[in-house]
């Protein structure tokens, strides 16, 4: 851990934690053979600026995050014991190999296909229930928390809990698309209901996908109990304009505003 960073930068005091997804940094790097931008170096900058975690989603084709990145970032995260390392992916493809080798703080099970452009749906129950159970148990036996990528479906949360997972990550693309539109309130109400159902089932809540500086505060004000947001695409795009450290700080301000009394 950088001794120049105050320890309180890593304590979110009951507020939602920010995990920076660095996939798009790796995607840019992979367009050349120069090793720049450096994924580990920029992840360190994000942590120094106050991010509470780093997220990667290493797909089998290594289009962005590569296997070596997963291990290099694990070494970095050992220097930041109060931050969390989250590895996302399909546990029926390549994710479990990384979980066994690296033992991150958290793994997020995502039901994407090998050729999928980006994650676009959550697990479906009861169909996925029994096949997920042994993999959830295996990850937990390694000391790794499991989160399931889920659509905002209140009716599915009890069965998500039945897998043994500790958390769900609410897939927020439909909220992001509705933000600022007439349907925003109705869509957001669905997320509120899903979060309430998850909490009632004993689950904790993460959220991610297309969250940004414009819509993050409204989401966190409305949806109860969000432990962590994982943000990559918008955050890295903002960093092209603002710089990565200032961008991380601005996202933290968005989170802080959600936990302030109304009118402040």
TILUM-347452 format. One record per residue (C-alpha): y negated, z, x; residue in three letters. Coordinates in Angstrom, 2 decimals, decimal comma, always signed. Example, Ala and Ser with C-alpha at 12.3 -4.5 7.8 and 13.67 -1.06 7.14 Angstrom:
<rolo><Y>+4,50</Y><Z>+7,80</Z><X>+12,30</X><residuo>ALA</residuo></rolo>
<rolo><Y>+1,06</Y><Z>+7,14</Z><X>+13,67</X><residuo>SER</residuo></rolo>
END
This chain:
<rolo><Y>+0,00</Y><Z>+0,00</Z><X>+0,00</X><residuo>UNK</residuo></rolo>
<rolo><Y>-3,48</Y><Z>-0,81</Z><X>+1,20</X><residuo>UNK</residuo></rolo>
<rolo><Y>-5,05</Y><Z>+2,53</Z><X>+2,23</X><residuo>UNK</residuo></rolo>
<rolo><Y>-8,50</Y><Z>+1,21</Z><X>+1,29</X><residuo>UNK</residuo></rolo>
<rolo><Y>-7,58</Y><Z>+0,97</Z><X>-2,37</X><residuo>UNK</residuo></rolo>
<rolo><Y>-8,09</Y><Z>+4,12</Z><X>-4,38</X><residuo>UNK</residuo></rolo>
<rolo><Y>-4,82</Y><Z>+5,38</Z><X>-5,93</X><residuo>UNK</residuo></rolo>
<rolo><Y>-6,43</Y><Z>+5,54</Z><X>-9,37</X><residuo>UNK</residuo></rolo>
<rolo><Y>-6,59</Y><Z>+1,73</Z><X>-9,34</X><residuo>UNK</residuo></rolo>
<rolo><Y>-2,86</Y><Z>+1,73</Z><X>-10,05</X><residuo>UNK</residuo></rolo>
<rolo><Y>-2,86</Y><Z>+4,37</Z><X>-12,80</X><residuo>UNK</residuo></rolo>
<rolo><Y>-3,61</Y><Z>+2,75</Z><X>-16,13</X><residuo>UNK</residuo></rolo>
<rolo><Y>-3,93</Y><Z>+6,08</Z><X>-17,92</X><residuo>UNK</residuo></rolo>
<rolo><Y>-2,12</Y><Z>+5,08</Z><X>-21,08</X><residuo>UNK</residuo></rolo>
<rolo><Y>-3,75</Y><Z>+1,65</Z><X>-21,17</X><residuo>UNK</residuo></rolo>
<rolo><Y>-1,85</Y><Z>-1,61</Z><X>-20,99</X><residuo>UNK</residuo></rolo>
<rolo><Y>-0,76</Y><Z>-2,62</Z><X>-17,49</X><residuo>UNK</residuo></rolo>
<rolo><Y>-1,60</Y><Z>-6,07</Z><X>-16,11</X><residuo>UNK</residuo></rolo>
<rolo><Y>+1,18</Y><Z>-7,98</Z><X>-14,38</X><residuo>UNK</residuo></rolo>
<rolo><Y>+0,02</Y><Z>-11,19</Z><X>-12,69</X><residuo>UNK</residuo></rolo>
<rolo><Y>+2,43</Y><Z>-14,10</Z><X>-12,99</X><residuo>UNK</residuo></rolo>
<rolo><Y>+2,17</Y><Z>-16,08</Z><X>-9,74</X><residuo>UNK</residuo></rolo>
<rolo><Y>+4,27</Y><Z>-19,11</Z><X>-10,74</X><residuo>UNK</residuo></rolo>
<rolo><Y>+1,28</Y><Z>-21,47</Z><X>-10,84</X><residuo>UNK</residuo></rolo>
<rolo><Y>+0,31</Y><Z>-20,47</Z><X>-7,31</X><residuo>UNK</residuo></rolo>
<rolo><Y>+3,78</Y><Z>-21,55</Z><X>-6,19</X><residuo>UNK</residuo></rolo>
<rolo><Y>+3,53</Y><Z>-24,75</Z><X>-8,23</X><residuo>UNK</residuo></rolo>
<rolo><Y>+0,38</Y><Z>-25,76</Z><X>-6,34</X><residuo>UNK</residuo></rolo>
<rolo><Y>+1,95</Y><Z>-24,84</Z><X>-3,00</X><residuo>UNK</residuo></rolo>
<rolo><Y>+4,99</Y><Z>-27,01</Z><X>-3,75</X><residuo>UNK</residuo></rolo>
<rolo><Y>+2,88</Y><Z>-30,18</Z><X>-3,93</X><residuo>UNK</residuo></rolo>
<rolo><Y>+2,66</Y><Z>-30,13</Z><X>-0,12</X><residuo>UNK</residuo></rolo>
<rolo><Y>+4,78</Y><Z>-28,88</Z><X>+2,78</X><residuo>UNK</residuo></rolo>
<rolo><Y>+2,10</Y><Z>-26,68</Z><X>+4,35</X><residuo>UNK</residuo></rolo>
<rolo><Y>+2,92</Y><Z>-23,33</Z><X>+2,77</X><residuo>UNK</residuo></rolo>
<rolo><Y>-0,50</Y><Z>-23,03</Z><X>+1,17</X><residuo>UNK</residuo></rolo>
<rolo><Y>-1,55</Y><Z>-21,41</Z><X>-1,02</X><residuo>UNK</residuo></rolo>
<rolo><Y>+0,51</Y><Z>-18,45</Z><X>+0,20</X><residuo>UNK</residuo></rolo>
<rolo><Y>+2,18</Y><Z>-16,77</Z><X>-2,78</X><residuo>UNK</residuo></rolo>
<rolo><Y>+2,70</Y><Z>-13,44</Z><X>-1,02</X><residuo>UNK</residuo></rolo>
<rolo><Y>-0,83</Y><Z>-13,28</Z><X>+0,37</X><residuo>UNK</residuo></rolo>
<rolo><Y>-2,39</Y><Z>-14,01</Z><X>-3,01</X><residuo>UNK</residuo></rolo>
<rolo><Y>-0,10</Y><Z>-11,52</Z><X>-4,73</X><residuo>UNK</residuo></rolo>
<rolo><Y>-1,38</Y><Z>-8,92</Z><X>-2,29</X><residuo>UNK</residuo></rolo>
<rolo><Y>-4,97</Y><Z>-9,82</Z><X>-3,22</X><residuo>UNK</residuo></rolo>
<rolo><Y>-4,11</Y><Z>-9,39</Z><X>-6,91</X><residuo>UNK</residuo></rolo>
<rolo><Y>-2,63</Y><Z>-5,96</Z><X>-6,23</X><residuo>UNK</residuo></rolo>
<rolo><Y>-5,60</Y><Z>-4,92</Z><X>-4,11</X><residuo>UNK</residuo></rolo>
<rolo><Y>-7,89</Y><Z>-5,93</Z><X>-7,00</X><residuo>UNK</residuo></rolo>
<rolo><Y>-6,03</Y><Z>-3,59</Z><X>-9,35</X><residuo>UNK</residuo></rolo>
<rolo><Y>-3,14</Y><Z>-5,51</Z><X>-10,88</X><residuo>UNK</residuo></rolo>
<rolo><Y>-0,34</Y><Z>-3,11</Z><X>-11,76</X><residuo>UNK</residuo></rolo>
<rolo><Y>+2,43</Y><Z>-5,63</Z><X>-11,28</X><residuo>UNK</residuo></rolo>
<rolo><Y>+3,58</Y><Z>-9,06</Z><X>-10,15</X><residuo>UNK</residuo></rolo>
<rolo><Y>+5,73</Y><Z>-11,34</Z><X>-12,31</X><residuo>UNK</residuo></rolo>
<rolo><Y>+7,79</Y><Z>-14,35</Z><X>-11,26</X><residuo>UNK</residuo></rolo>
<rolo><Y>+9,97</Y><Z>-16,72</Z><X>-13,26</X><residuo>UNK</residuo></rolo>
<rolo><Y>+12,24</Y><Z>-18,53</Z><X>-10,77</X><residuo>UNK</residuo></rolo>
<rolo><Y>+13,79</Y><Z>-21,47</Z><X>-12,60</X><residuo>UNK</residuo></rolo>
<rolo><Y>+16,99</Y><Z>-23,10</Z><X>-11,29</X><residuo>UNK</residuo></rolo>
<rolo><Y>+15,14</Y><Z>-26,27</Z><X>-10,19</X><residuo>UNK</residuo></rolo>
<rolo><Y>+12,66</Y><Z>-24,21</Z><X>-8,10</X><residuo>UNK</residuo></rolo>
<rolo><Y>+9,77</Y><Z>-26,23</Z><X>-9,50</X><residuo>UNK</residuo></rolo>
<rolo><Y>+7,45</Y><Z>-23,33</Z><X>-8,64</X><residuo>UNK</residuo></rolo>
<rolo><Y>+8,86</Y><Z>-19,98</Z><X>-7,53</X><residuo>UNK</residuo></rolo>
<rolo><Y>+11,67</Y><Z>-20,45</Z><X>-5,01</X><residuo>UNK</residuo></rolo>
<rolo><Y>+14,49</Y><Z>-18,09</Z><X>-4,19</X><residuo>UNK</residuo></rolo>
<rolo><Y>+12,86</Y><Z>-17,13</Z><X>-0,90</X><residuo>UNK</residuo></rolo>
<rolo><Y>+9,65</Y><Z>-16,22</Z><X>-2,76</X><residuo>UNK</residuo></rolo>
<rolo><Y>+11,59</Y><Z>-13,72</Z><X>-4,87</X><residuo>UNK</residuo></rolo>
<rolo><Y>+12,81</Y><Z>-11,95</Z><X>-1,74</X><residuo>UNK</residuo></rolo>
<rolo><Y>+9,47</Y><Z>-12,17</Z><X>+0,09</X><residuo>UNK</residuo></rolo>
<rolo><Y>+7,66</Y><Z>-10,67</Z><X>-2,90</X><residuo>UNK</residuo></rolo>
<rolo><Y>+10,27</Y><Z>-7,92</Z><X>-3,14</X><residuo>UNK</residuo></rolo>
<rolo><Y>+9,37</Y><Z>-6,97</Z><X>+0,44</X><residuo>UNK</residuo></rolo>
<rolo><Y>+5,67</Y><Z>-6,97</Z><X>-0,48</X><residuo>UNK</residuo></rolo>
<rolo><Y>+6,26</Y><Z>-4,80</Z><X>-3,54</X><residuo>UNK</residuo></rolo>
<rolo><Y>+7,97</Y><Z>-2,15</Z><X>-1,45</X><residuo>UNK</residuo></rolo>
<rolo><Y>+4,54</Y><Z>-1,59</Z><X>+0,11</X><residuo>UNK</residuo></rolo>
<rolo><Y>+3,06</Y><Z>-0,94</Z><X>-3,35</X><residuo>UNK</residuo></rolo>
<rolo><Y>+5,26</Y><Z>+1,79</Z><X>-4,86</X><residuo>UNK</residuo></rolo>
<rolo><Y>+3,05</Y><Z>+2,32</Z><X>-7,90</X><residuo>UNK</residuo></rolo>
<rolo><Y>+3,12</Y><Z>-1,35</Z><X>-8,91</X><residuo>UNK</residuo></rolo>
<rolo><Y>+6,01</Y><Z>-3,04</Z><X>-10,70</X><residuo>UNK</residuo></rolo>
<rolo><Y>+7,96</Y><Z>-6,18</Z><X>-9,90</X><residuo>UNK</residuo></rolo>
<rolo><Y>+9,10</Y><Z>-8,17</Z><X>-12,94</X><residuo>UNK</residuo></rolo>
<rolo><Y>+11,51</Y><Z>-11,09</Z><X>-12,62</X><residuo>UNK</residuo></rolo>
<rolo><Y>+11,86</Y><Z>-13,33</Z><X>-15,67</X><residuo>UNK</residuo></rolo>
<rolo><Y>+14,50</Y><Z>-15,89</Z><X>-16,47</X><residuo>UNK</residuo></rolo>
<rolo><Y>+17,62</Y><Z>-16,80</Z><X>-18,35</X><residuo>UNK</residuo></rolo>
<rolo><Y>+20,38</Y><Z>-14,31</Z><X>-17,55</X><residuo>UNK</residuo></rolo>
<rolo><Y>+22,98</Y><Z>-17,03</Z><X>-18,20</X><residuo>UNK</residuo></rolo>
<rolo><Y>+21,47</Y><Z>-19,23</Z><X>-15,47</X><residuo>UNK</residuo></rolo>
<rolo><Y>+20,10</Y><Z>-17,82</Z><X>-12,20</X><residuo>UNK</residuo></rolo>
<rolo><Y>+18,33</Y><Z>-14,60</Z><X>-13,17</X><residuo>UNK</residuo></rolo>
<rolo><Y>+21,17</Y><Z>-12,14</Z><X>-12,65</X><residuo>UNK</residuo></rolo>
<rolo><Y>+21,71</Y><Z>-13,24</Z><X>-9,05</X><residuo>UNK</residuo></rolo>
<rolo><Y>+18,13</Y><Z>-12,17</Z><X>-8,30</X><residuo>UNK</residuo></rolo>
<rolo><Y>+18,51</Y><Z>-8,94</Z><X>-10,25</X><residuo>UNK</residuo></rolo>
<rolo><Y>+21,62</Y><Z>-8,02</Z><X>-8,24</X><residuo>UNK</residuo></rolo>
<rolo><Y>+20,03</Y><Z>-8,92</Z><X>-4,92</X><residuo>UNK</residuo></rolo>
<rolo><Y>+16,49</Y><Z>-7,57</Z><X>-5,39</X><residuo>UNK</residuo></rolo>
<rolo><Y>+16,78</Y><Z>-4,89</Z><X>-8,09</X><residuo>UNK</residuo></rolo>
<rolo><Y>+13,24</Y><Z>-5,29</Z><X>-9,44</X><residuo>UNK</residuo></rolo>
<rolo><Y>+11,65</Y><Z>-2,64</Z><X>-11,62</X><residuo>UNK</residuo></rolo>
<rolo><Y>+12,06</Y><Z>-4,89</Z><X>-14,65</X><residuo>UNK</residuo></rolo>
<rolo><Y>+13,83</Y><Z>-8,09</Z><X>-15,60</X><residuo>UNK</residuo></rolo>
<rolo><Y>+12,77</Y><Z>-10,07</Z><X>-18,63</X><residuo>UNK</residuo></rolo>
<rolo><Y>+15,53</Y><Z>-12,06</Z><X>-20,29</X><residuo>UNK</residuo></rolo>
<rolo><Y>+14,15</Y><Z>-15,41</Z><X>-21,52</X><residuo>UNK</residuo></rolo>
<rolo><Y>+16,30</Y><Z>-17,95</Z><X>-23,43</X><residuo>UNK</residuo></rolo>
<rolo><Y>+14,92</Y><Z>-21,10</Z><X>-21,80</X><residuo>UNK</residuo></rolo>
<rolo><Y>+16,96</Y><Z>-24,17</Z><X>-20,90</X><residuo>UNK</residuo></rolo>
<rolo><Y>+17,20</Y><Z>-25,52</Z><X>-17,35</X><residuo>UNK</residuo></rolo>
<rolo><Y>+14,90</Y><Z>-28,45</Z><X>-18,12</X><residuo>UNK</residuo></rolo>
<rolo><Y>+12,45</Y><Z>-26,62</Z><X>-20,38</X><residuo>UNK</residuo></rolo>
<rolo><Y>+8,75</Y><Z>-27,29</Z><X>-19,69</X><residuo>UNK</residuo></rolo>
<rolo><Y>+7,81</Y><Z>-23,67</Z><X>-20,40</X><residuo>UNK</residuo></rolo>
<rolo><Y>+9,21</Y><Z>-20,75</Z><X>-22,38</X><residuo>UNK</residuo></rolo>
<rolo><Y>+8,73</Y><Z>-21,51</Z><X>-26,07</X><residuo>UNK</residuo></rolo>
<rolo><Y>+10,95</Y><Z>-19,22</Z><X>-28,15</X><residuo>UNK</residuo></rolo>
<rolo><Y>+12,64</Y><Z>-15,85</Z><X>-28,15</X><residuo>UNK</residuo></rolo>
<rolo><Y>+16,23</Y><Z>-14,68</Z><X>-28,54</X><residuo>UNK</residuo></rolo>
<rolo><Y>+17,88</Y><Z>-15,23</Z><X>-31,89</X><residuo>UNK</residuo></rolo>
<rolo><Y>+19,89</Y><Z>-12,49</Z><X>-33,57</X><residuo>UNK</residuo></rolo>
<rolo><Y>+22,61</Y><Z>-11,84</Z><X>-34,49</X><residuo>UNK</residuo></rolo>
<rolo><Y>+23,78</Y><Z>-14,89</Z><X>-32,54</X><residuo>UNK</residuo></rolo>
<rolo><Y>+22,67</Y><Z>-13,69</Z><X>-29,10</X><residuo>UNK</residuo></rolo>
<rolo><Y>+23,49</Y><Z>-10,01</Z><X>-29,60</X><residuo>UNK</residuo></rolo>
<rolo><Y>+27,01</Y><Z>-9,67</Z><X>-28,23</X><residuo>UNK</residuo></rolo>
<rolo><Y>+26,59</Y><Z>-11,97</Z><X>-25,24</X><residuo>UNK</residuo></rolo>
<rolo><Y>+23,45</Y><Z>-10,14</Z><X>-24,12</X><residuo>UNK</residuo></rolo>
<rolo><Y>+24,94</Y><Z>-6,65</Z><X>-24,27</X><residuo>UNK</residuo></rolo>
<rolo><Y>+27,02</Y><Z>-6,76</Z><X>-21,05</X><residuo>UNK</residuo></rolo>
<rolo><Y>+24,17</Y><Z>-8,29</Z><X>-19,04</X><residuo>UNK</residuo></rolo>
<rolo><Y>+21,72</Y><Z>-5,69</Z><X>-20,30</X><residuo>UNK</residuo></rolo>
<rolo><Y>+24,19</Y><Z>-2,98</Z><X>-19,30</X><residuo>UNK</residuo></rolo>
<rolo><Y>+24,72</Y><Z>-4,53</Z><X>-15,87</X><residuo>UNK</residuo></rolo>
<rolo><Y>+20,99</Y><Z>-4,68</Z><X>-15,11</X><residuo>UNK</residuo></rolo>
<rolo><Y>+20,51</Y><Z>-1,10</Z><X>-16,25</X><residuo>UNK</residuo></rolo>
<rolo><Y>+23,42</Y><Z>+0,06</Z><X>-14,07</X><residuo>UNK</residuo></rolo>
<rolo><Y>+21,46</Y><Z>-1,39</Z><X>-11,14</X><residuo>UNK</residuo></rolo>
<rolo><Y>+18,44</Y><Z>+0,69</Z><X>-12,16</X><residuo>UNK</residuo></rolo>
<rolo><Y>+16,54</Y><Z>-2,25</Z><X>-13,64</X><residuo>UNK</residuo></rolo>
<rolo><Y>+14,67</Y><Z>-2,02</Z><X>-16,95</X><residuo>UNK</residuo></rolo>
<rolo><Y>+15,42</Y><Z>-4,87</Z><X>-19,37</X><residuo>UNK</residuo></rolo>
<rolo><Y>+12,89</Y><Z>-6,57</Z><X>-21,62</X><residuo>UNK</residuo></rolo>
<rolo><Y>+13,83</Y><Z>-9,30</Z><X>-24,11</X><residuo>UNK</residuo></rolo>
<rolo><Y>+11,50</Y><Z>-12,23</Z><X>-24,78</X><residuo>UNK</residuo></rolo>
<rolo><Y>+11,07</Y><Z>-12,24</Z><X>-28,56</X><residuo>UNK</residuo></rolo>
<rolo><Y>+9,23</Y><Z>-14,08</Z><X>-31,29</X><residuo>UNK</residuo></rolo>
<rolo><Y>+7,07</Y><Z>-11,80</Z><X>-33,49</X><residuo>UNK</residuo></rolo>
<rolo><Y>+9,85</Y><Z>-11,29</Z><X>-36,00</X><residuo>UNK</residuo></rolo>
<rolo><Y>+9,92</Y><Z>-7,72</Z><X>-37,35</X><residuo>UNK</residuo></rolo>
<rolo><Y>+13,38</Y><Z>-8,22</Z><X>-38,82</X><residuo>UNK</residuo></rolo>
<rolo><Y>+14,88</Y><Z>-8,93</Z><X>-35,37</X><residuo>UNK</residuo></rolo>
<rolo><Y>+13,70</Y><Z>-5,79</Z><X>-33,59</X><residuo>UNK</residuo></rolo>
<rolo><Y>+16,52</Y><Z>-3,48</Z><X>-34,64</X><residuo>UNK</residuo></rolo>
<rolo><Y>+19,07</Y><Z>-5,95</Z><X>-33,30</X><residuo>UNK</residuo></rolo>
<rolo><Y>+17,07</Y><Z>-6,39</Z><X>-30,11</X><residuo>UNK</residuo></rolo>
<rolo><Y>+17,38</Y><Z>-2,64</Z><X>-29,66</X><residuo>UNK</residuo></rolo>
<rolo><Y>+21,11</Y><Z>-2,89</Z><X>-30,35</X><residuo>UNK</residuo></rolo>
<rolo><Y>+21,53</Y><Z>-4,89</Z><X>-27,12</X><residuo>UNK</residuo></rolo>
<rolo><Y>+20,55</Y><Z>-1,74</Z><X>-25,23</X><residuo>UNK</residuo></rolo>
<rolo><Y>+17,31</Y><Z>-3,23</Z><X>-23,86</X><residuo>UNK</residuo></rolo>
<rolo><Y>+14,40</Y><Z>-0,86</Z><X>-23,38</X><residuo>UNK</residuo></rolo>
<rolo><Y>+11,61</Y><Z>-3,32</Z><X>-24,16</X><residuo>UNK</residuo></rolo>
<rolo><Y>+10,71</Y><Z>-6,55</Z><X>-25,88</X><residuo>UNK</residuo></rolo>
<rolo><Y>+8,11</Y><Z>-9,00</Z><X>-24,67</X><residuo>UNK</residuo></rolo>
<rolo><Y>+6,32</Y><Z>-10,50</Z><X>-27,66</X><residuo>UNK</residuo></rolo>
<rolo><Y>+5,85</Y><Z>-14,25</Z><X>-27,19</X><residuo>UNK</residuo></rolo>
<rolo><Y>+2,14</Y><Z>-14,68</Z><X>-27,89</X><residuo>UNK</residuo></rolo>
<rolo><Y>+1,66</Y><Z>-18,46</Z><X>-27,95</X><residuo>UNK</residuo></rolo>
<rolo><Y>+1,22</Y><Z>-18,62</Z><X>-31,74</X><residuo>UNK</residuo></rolo>
<rolo><Y>-1,40</Y><Z>-15,84</Z><X>-31,58</X><residuo>UNK</residuo></rolo>
<rolo><Y>-3,28</Y><Z>-17,67</Z><X>-28,83</X><residuo>UNK</residuo></rolo>
<rolo><Y>-3,27</Y><Z>-20,88</Z><X>-30,85</X><residuo>UNK</residuo></rolo>
<rolo><Y>-4,59</Y><Z>-19,10</Z><X>-33,93</X><residuo>UNK</residuo></rolo>
<rolo><Y>-7,26</Y><Z>-17,07</Z><X>-32,15</X><residuo>UNK</residuo></rolo>
<rolo><Y>-10,70</Y><Z>-17,93</Z><X>-33,50</X><residuo>UNK</residuo></rolo>
<rolo><Y>-9,17</Y><Z>-19,91</Z><X>-36,37</X><residuo>UNK</residuo></rolo>
<rolo><Y>-9,00</Y><Z>-18,98</Z><X>-40,09</X><residuo>UNK</residuo></rolo>
<rolo><Y>-5,32</Y><Z>-18,06</Z><X>-39,71</X><residuo>UNK</residuo></rolo>
<rolo><Y>-5,94</Y><Z>-15,56</Z><X>-36,91</X><residuo>UNK</residuo></rolo>
<rolo><Y>-5,74</Y><Z>-12,45</Z><X>-39,11</X><residuo>UNK</residuo></rolo>
<rolo><Y>-2,49</Y><Z>-13,50</Z><X>-40,76</X><residuo>UNK</residuo></rolo>
<rolo><Y>-0,84</Y><Z>-14,42</Z><X>-37,46</X><residuo>UNK</residuo></rolo>
<rolo><Y>-2,03</Y><Z>-11,24</Z><X>-35,80</X><residuo>UNK</residuo></rolo>
<rolo><Y>-0,67</Y><Z>-9,19</Z><X>-38,70</X><residuo>UNK</residuo></rolo>
<rolo><Y>+2,77</Y><Z>-10,57</Z><X>-37,89</X><residuo>UNK</residuo></rolo>
<rolo><Y>+2,49</Y><Z>-9,26</Z><X>-34,33</X><residuo>UNK</residuo></rolo>
<rolo><Y>+1,37</Y><Z>-5,88</Z><X>-35,60</X><residuo>UNK</residuo></rolo>
<rolo><Y>+4,38</Y><Z>-5,71</Z><X>-37,92</X><residuo>UNK</residuo></rolo>
<rolo><Y>+6,72</Y><Z>-6,79</Z><X>-35,12</X><residuo>UNK</residuo></rolo>
<rolo><Y>+5,32</Y><Z>-4,15</Z><X>-32,78</X><residuo>UNK</residuo></rolo>
<rolo><Y>+5,65</Y><Z>-1,46</Z><X>-35,43</X><residuo>UNK</residuo></rolo>
<rolo><Y>+9,26</Y><Z>-2,50</Z><X>-36,08</X><residuo>UNK</residuo></rolo>
<rolo><Y>+10,01</Y><Z>-2,46</Z><X>-32,36</X><residuo>UNK</residuo></rolo>
<rolo><Y>+8,57</Y><Z>+1,02</Z><X>-31,95</X><residuo>UNK</residuo></rolo>
<rolo><Y>+10,54</Y><Z>+2,23</Z><X>-34,97</X><residuo>UNK</residuo></rolo>
<rolo><Y>+13,69</Y><Z>+0,85</Z><X>-33,33</X><residuo>UNK</residuo></rolo>
<rolo><Y>+12,97</Y><Z>+2,80</Z><X>-30,13</X><residuo>UNK</residuo></rolo>
<rolo><Y>+11,69</Y><Z>-0,14</Z><X>-28,09</X><residuo>UNK</residuo></rolo>
<rolo><Y>+8,65</Y><Z>-0,38</Z><X>-25,86</X><residuo>UNK</residuo></rolo>
<rolo><Y>+6,45</Y><Z>-3,47</Z><X>-26,00</X><residuo>UNK</residuo></rolo>
<rolo><Y>+5,28</Y><Z>-6,06</Z><X>-23,51</X><residuo>UNK</residuo></rolo>
<rolo><Y>+3,45</Y><Z>-9,28</Z><X>-24,36</X><residuo>UNK</residuo></rolo>
<rolo><Y>+2,76</Y><Z>-12,60</Z><X>-22,74</X><residuo>UNK</residuo></rolo>
<rolo><Y>+2,19</Y><Z>-16,35</Z><X>-22,90</X><residuo>UNK</residuo></rolo>
<rolo><Y>-1,24</Y><Z>-17,98</Z><X>-23,28</X><residuo>UNK</residuo></rolo>
<rolo><Y>-3,13</Y><Z>-14,69</Z><X>-23,29</X><residuo>UNK</residuo></rolo>
<rolo><Y>-6,55</Y><Z>-15,11</Z><X>-21,69</X><residuo>UNK</residuo></rolo>
<rolo><Y>-9,95</Y><Z>-13,48</Z><X>-21,30</X><residuo>UNK</residuo></rolo>
<rolo><Y>-11,08</Y><Z>-14,71</Z><X>-24,72</X><residuo>UNK</residuo></rolo>
<rolo><Y>-8,15</Y><Z>-13,42</Z><X>-26,79</X><residuo>UNK</residuo></rolo>
<rolo><Y>-6,66</Y><Z>-10,50</Z><X>-24,85</X><residuo>UNK</residuo></rolo>
<rolo><Y>-8,96</Y><Z>-7,71</Z><X>-26,06</X><residuo>UNK</residuo></rolo>
<rolo><Y>-8,52</Y><Z>-8,60</Z><X>-29,74</X><residuo>UNK</residuo></rolo>
<rolo><Y>-4,74</Y><Z>-8,63</Z><X>-29,35</X><residuo>UNK</residuo></rolo>
<rolo><Y>-4,58</Y><Z>-5,24</Z><X>-27,67</X><residuo>UNK</residuo></rolo>
<rolo><Y>-6,97</Y><Z>-3,68</Z><X>-30,18</X><residuo>UNK</residuo></rolo>
<rolo><Y>-4,71</Y><Z>-4,72</Z><X>-33,05</X><residuo>UNK</residuo></rolo>
<rolo><Y>-1,16</Y><Z>-4,49</Z><X>-31,71</X><residuo>UNK</residuo></rolo>
<rolo><Y>+0,04</Y><Z>-0,93</Z><X>-31,09</X><residuo>UNK</residuo></rolo>
<rolo><Y>+1,89</Y><Z>+0,31</Z><X>-28,05</X><residuo>UNK</residuo></rolo>
<rolo><Y>+1,64</Y><Z>-2,65</Z><X>-25,66</X><residuo>UNK</residuo></rolo>
<rolo><Y>+2,80</Y><Z>-1,32</Z><X>-22,30</X><residuo>UNK</residuo></rolo>
<rolo><Y>+2,26</Y><Z>-4,46</Z><X>-20,23</X><residuo>UNK</residuo></rolo>
<rolo><Y>+0,86</Y><Z>-7,97</Z><X>-20,45</X><residuo>UNK</residuo></rolo>
<rolo><Y>+2,13</Y><Z>-10,67</Z><X>-18,11</X><residuo>UNK</residuo></rolo>
<rolo><Y>-0,48</Y><Z>-13,37</Z><X>-17,57</X><residuo>UNK</residuo></rolo>
<rolo><Y>-0,25</Y><Z>-16,38</Z><X>-15,30</X><residuo>UNK</residuo></rolo>
<rolo><Y>-1,54</Y><Z>-19,78</Z><X>-16,36</X><residuo>UNK</residuo></rolo>
<rolo><Y>-4,94</Y><Z>-18,73</Z><X>-17,72</X><residuo>UNK</residuo></rolo>
<rolo><Y>-5,47</Y><Z>-16,11</Z><X>-15,03</X><residuo>UNK</residuo></rolo>
<rolo><Y>-4,79</Y><Z>-18,53</Z><X>-12,17</X><residuo>UNK</residuo></rolo>
<rolo><Y>-6,98</Y><Z>-21,17</Z><X>-13,84</X><residuo>UNK</residuo></rolo>
<rolo><Y>-9,81</Y><Z>-18,63</Z><X>-14,11</X><residuo>UNK</residuo></rolo>
<rolo><Y>-9,30</Y><Z>-17,76</Z><X>-10,44</X><residuo>UNK</residuo></rolo>
<rolo><Y>-10,21</Y><Z>-21,33</Z><X>-9,47</X><residuo>UNK</residuo></rolo>
<rolo><Y>-13,68</Y><Z>-20,60</Z><X>-10,83</X><residuo>UNK</residuo></rolo>
<rolo><Y>-14,12</Y><Z>-16,88</Z><X>-10,22</X><residuo>UNK</residuo></rolo>
<rolo><Y>-11,82</Y><Z>-16,10</Z><X>-7,31</X><residuo>UNK</residuo></rolo>
<rolo><Y>-8,55</Y><Z>-14,23</Z><X>-7,75</X><residuo>UNK</residuo></rolo>
<rolo><Y>-9,78</Y><Z>-10,70</Z><X>-7,08</X><residuo>UNK</residuo></rolo>
<rolo><Y>-12,75</Y><Z>-11,00</Z><X>-9,46</X><residuo>UNK</residuo></rolo>
<rolo><Y>-10,49</Y><Z>-12,58</Z><X>-12,07</X><residuo>UNK</residuo></rolo>
<rolo><Y>-8,04</Y><Z>-9,69</Z><X>-11,94</X><residuo>UNK</residuo></rolo>
<rolo><Y>-10,92</Y><Z>-7,25</Z><X>-12,31</X><residuo>UNK</residuo></rolo>
<rolo><Y>-12,27</Y><Z>-9,20</Z><X>-15,29</X><residuo>UNK</residuo></rolo>
<rolo><Y>-8,87</Y><Z>-9,12</Z><X>-17,03</X><residuo>UNK</residuo></rolo>
<rolo><Y>-8,78</Y><Z>-5,39</Z><X>-16,42</X><residuo>UNK</residuo></rolo>
<rolo><Y>-12,17</Y><Z>-5,13</Z><X>-18,11</X><residuo>UNK</residuo></rolo>
<rolo><Y>-10,75</Y><Z>-7,03</Z><X>-21,09</X><residuo>UNK</residuo></rolo>
<rolo><Y>-7,95</Y><Z>-4,47</Z><X>-21,28</X><residuo>UNK</residuo></rolo>
<rolo><Y>-10,35</Y><Z>-1,56</Z><X>-20,89</X><residuo>UNK</residuo></rolo>
<rolo><Y>-12,53</Y><Z>-2,81</Z><X>-23,76</X><residuo>UNK</residuo></rolo>
<rolo><Y>-9,52</Y><Z>-2,76</Z><X>-26,07</X><residuo>UNK</residuo></rolo>
<rolo><Y>-9,16</Y><Z>+0,97</Z><X>-25,51</X><residuo>UNK</residuo></rolo>
<rolo><Y>-12,84</Y><Z>+1,85</Z><X>-25,94</X><residuo>UNK</residuo></rolo>
<rolo><Y>-14,23</Y><Z>+3,12</Z><X>-29,24</X><residuo>UNK</residuo></rolo>
<rolo><Y>-15,55</Y><Z>+0,39</Z><X>-31,52</X><residuo>UNK</residuo></rolo>
<rolo><Y>-19,12</Y><Z>-0,63</Z><X>-30,75</X><residuo>UNK</residuo></rolo>
<rolo><Y>-18,99</Y><Z>+0,13</Z><X>-27,04</X><residuo>UNK</residuo></rolo>
END
